[in-house]
Amino acid sequence: MIKEINRNEKQARSPKEIDWRQKQVWSAKELVQAGFSRSMAYSLLNRSDVPTITIGGRKFVHRQLFEEWLMAQTQRIV
């Protein structure tokens, strides 16, 4: 019984089980889950005005900074 509970706790804390909306740093995968197409997600990560983080060869965006950037883009249009 105790071992089963511990296994369940480990499964609940698995990084794959974390909701993408709760992550602080998003990859193209999370941008797709947020509603962008795959090609748009990669285009956004390659734009010079989007605040990206590069780790190795991969690009990420800090969720809060991206949301602020996106709101600023929306306000420019309106």
N, C-alpha and C positions, 0 to 999 in steps of 0.2 A: 504494500500500500504506500509506504513512504517513498520507495523508489519510483512508483508511478507518478506521484505528486511532483517529485523532483524533475522527472522527464517532462511533465507537462509545463512546469515553470520554465525549463530551458527552451522548450518549443515556443512559448509565449514571448520570450525575449529574443528570439532569433531575428537577425537584421532583416530577413526577407519578410517577416511578419509586420514590420513597422509600416504604418500607413504613410504613403508618399506625401500626404499633406502635412505631416508632422516633421518631416525632414527639414533641416535648416539649409542644406545644400542640395541642389537639384542637378541631375544630369539630363541628357536629352530624353532619357526614358521617363523621368518625372514630368518633363515638359509635355511629352506626349500624353501622359496620364492626366495632365491638367487641361488637355483639350486641343493642343497644337498638333498639327500633322508632323510626321517624322521629318520631312524635309524642312518645314518651318522651324522646328526645334533646332536642327543643325545650323540653319541659316542664322537664327538668333544667337546661338553660341559663337558664331564666327563674325558677328558684327562688332565693330570697334567701339560703338557707343553703349553696348550692353556690358554691365560690370561682371566679367567672368573671372574665374579662378582656373588656372592651368596646373594640373598635377600630372607629372609625366607627360604623356601625349594627350591626356583627356581634359576636356573642358567642363566646368561646372559653373553654376550661378548660385549665389546666395539668395535664398527664397525672398527674404524681406527686401533686399536691394533690387531684385528683379521686379517685385510687385510695385515698388516705388518708381522704378524706371518705367514700367508699363503704365502706371497712372499718369506720369509726366507726359508720355506719348499721347495718351488719351486726351489730356487737357490741351495739348497743342492742336489737336484736330478740331475740338469743339470751339 
